[in-house]
Amino acid sequence: MRLAVNIDHIATIREARKAREPEPIAAALLAELAGAQGITVHLRGDRRHIKDRDVELLRQMVATKLNIEMAATEEMTGIALRVRPDQVTLVPEQPHEITTQGGLDVVANRAAVIGATRRLREAGIRVSIFIDPDEAQVAASKEVGADAVEINTGGYADASPSSRAARLAEVRRSAEAASASGLEVLAGHGLTYFNIGPVASIRTIEELNIGHSIISRASLVGLERAVREMVELLR
Ligand code: PXP
């Protein structure tokens, strides 16, 4: 299973001081050297961490796969068409949320998602949609023409011990449904060194997007070691 490292929180530290460091581009290169097979950033409407210059420089420097998470808006679609990441992940976005709250409701936002997906794919950019583990959302993602879905593992990660198995089963069922319909299956949100095991054993999931836990560990033990330790857990 591949690991894509979300480096947003390197930029969060930089923005805490509105300073030049730490440099997200350096983090991306170190993560790649340590075995990451993709780099993910979320370009938010409020630019609270990752900025336009970051995605432009990352496009020049990332040698693996650059994935930009974004809302399906006109502004963001335009930026993606200019920057040309390898992949765009369409996510819902609320201005004051601390992190992404749940998957995109593809059924309710069909028109916006179809429009953005078509324009991005015509430009040769793969489109993944971040969805909750729900088979109706899997079917809608297939129908709007996405290449992949990223199944939200946040419910599993936050579950109480008594409901954790049920939340994991939802992730597994959705991953199997997506894979059976020909979608590439990714997953992420809330994954840590301690809860990754059961998700890493779901065979239909090809790639995980992990940010907070890796950057947190990196702040104590260094980024290369933190990435290597997560890569080991996905083997
Ligand atoms: N996937 C998506 C769509 C996200 O929005 C995020 C958080 O930015 C992640 C994965 C990574 O989540 P975490 O930081 O909890 O690992």
Boltz pocket constraint, residues with backbone or C-beta under 6 A from the ligand:
constraints:
  - pocket:
      binder: B
      contacts: [[A, 6], [A, 8], [A, 42], [A, 69], [A, 89], [A, 91], [A, 99], [A, 100], [A, 130], [A, 150], [A, 187], [A, 188], [A, 189], [A, 190], [A, 191], [A, 209], [A, 210], [A, 211], [A, 212], [A, 213]]
      max_distance: 6.0
